[in-house]
Amino acid sequence: MEQSDPILNMPVDVISSCGADGRLRPYRLRLEEDHALQVFSVLQILSDKEIKPAGQPMISYICRIGSQEQSRLAELRYHISRHRWCLYRLL
């Protein structure tokens, strides 16, 4: 994944779990880039918090994601009302 614009806001497929306490935890994400699917593991979640940009309730996750031998920080967002994930930006 090349660094271009810091704000991507790109829809992604995410494998996640929902604990008994109702908290979501992302494990893997898949995105299409240059007509190829790429899969990244969520190696570590550094923070998660509820945010409301423009009144839209979301959960923001600051994560370390990786594939093969590379890793980087990223912000994933879960849109609560739409039940959708996006890769918001690379840090």
C-alpha positions, -999 to 999 in steps of 0.1 A, spaced: 0 0 0 16 32 -11 13 64 8 -5 90 -12 -32 112 4 -34 108 42 -72 107 41 -84 77 22 -119 70 35 -119 38 15 -146 11 21 -130 -22 33 -142 -57 42 -134 -65 78 -134 -97 98 -143 -87 133 -158 -102 165 -183 -88 189 -176 -96 226 -202 -104 253 -199 -67 263 -209 -56 228 -175 -42 218 -163 -48 183 -127 -60 176 -113 -60 140 -90 -88 131 -84 -85 93 -92 -61 66 -94 -66 28 -92 -38 2 -90 -36 -35 -61 -15 -48 -49 -14 -84 -74 -41 -93 -59 -65 -68 -72 -77 -34 -49 -71 -5 -54 -85 30 -39 -70 61 -40 -84 97 -48 -61 126 -16 -67 147 -25 -44 175 -53 -20 185 -38 11 202 -70 29 209 -107 28 201 -133 55 208 -167 67 198 -168 98 176 -195 118 159 -182 137 129 -210 156 113 -234 139 138 -227 104 124 -219 80 152 -187 60 145 -161 40 163 -125 50 155 -97 24 158 -61 33 157 -44 1 147 -11 -14 136 -19 -33 104 4 -55 84 10 -80 56 40 -102 52 69 -84 69 56 -48 68 34 -29 92 21 6 97 -4 26 117 -39 31 103 -72 45 114 -102 22 108 -137 36 113 -169 16 119 -201 35 109 -225 24 135 -258 33 118 -247 19 84 -228 -11 97 -199 -4 74 -161 -3 78 -137 21 61 -99 26 61 -100 63 70 -63 71 69 -28 58 71 -7 74 99 
